[in-house]
């Protein structure tokens, strides 16, 4: 047989396909691993973003809450501002009203001051007439009628018309700061001076001399007590207790006067507390002699805050104090007029007249 053509051998087998498949599988596996890793990263990013979103939502909620609080605060501030504006308007209105009242009272003050001066001139004229009628006599009355004598300047008479004839007599002495002088300016000046100079003020010395004269007129068979008052009443006799003193006891009289001489006028005036103190005596007084310089400035208790007491308020306090007067007692009043208190003379005159007492205004040169 002729040379036979050799058959070509194919070496391609299934092992090659296995390798191809294995490589392809490895590529797929690698792809899946890479994809899984990317998915995990995306999941972590999603979780982080979700947390940030939640945080922002909480911040937004807090912002809304703070906004509500700010709105409430702003509303409250607006209300307070409106209230303050209303109070300011009321204060301005009060100031305007007080200015009008001051102008009115100043006009009345001039007219009533002229009336007081005329009354003083009449009293002085009556004193001069009495001195002419009794001129040349040195007889002061039967011996033993009075507890002690009182001698002033020039043998002159004192307090015509004031009768000290009760069985139980109370002398109420105003010891408030206004008793230092007749003018407000001088009162403010004197109350800042040493105690010795305050006690030596002319008005207060005249008041003490008046009390001394009244005590010399107390009947020997009567009982008496001296009460000094400002915001409260204080008994000057019987060691400061609410007891009657014998009109025939000079030691009791001297004790009350000595305590009065050491008393420094201060604070405001509560007339209702003065009458309340006199009501503590048992039995009640049948004659009250009040020495004062004007209408009260306080009631039973001091005011909550320091403020100027207007004339109408003082009249109201005066009318309220009249209800505390001991039942059935005659009230005589010795007034040392205070600058600016124009309503006092008329009010006290009506008061004394209604109780059957006497109203007196001592001359400026007494005693």
Beta strands, then each sheet from edge to edge (+ up, - down):
strand 1: 168-174
strand 2: 223-229
strand 3: 233-235
strand 4: 245-246
strand 5: 287-292
strand 6: 330-335
strand 7: 359-360
sheet 1: 3+ 2- 1- 5- 6- 7-
sheet 2: 3+ 2- 4+
end
